[in-house]
Amino acid sequence: MKALLFGALVTTLGWGTAAEAAGRNPAQPHGVMSPLERAATECFAETVLSNPAATRHARAGRWYEAAGVTGFLCRPEVDAMIQAHDRLYGRGTGARYFQTAYTRHLGQQLAERLQPMLERKSMASAEPPVDKVEAQDGDKPAE
């Protein structure tokens, strides 16, 4: 009888661990966590683009630093994600999840979303503004 109970306990704990591991990986969607992770990531992406210091970090490929500059602005989204994780997996797991698994994937997510925009802006700003070109052409002596 004890062996049967022990076997049931081990099996139950094994399933719980597998479910927790699957739900805690941002690369594998979870019904409750996915929209919250997306909202937090979208917030980080928007705030990085709107802050010059964060944008400089992003252009240099320092995504974690870029998100850190503006992270306080995304606190409501992050808190919602942490609280949902705590409800699903137990108290205190949300903060650990945010600091480990989520932040490991955040850089990759930001790079995928922002790199094309940063490249377009860099290419678009590589040429001098039209007014300066016209002013420079007007300064040249007539031939």
Disulfide bonds with the S-S distance in Angstrom:
Cys43-Cys74 2.16
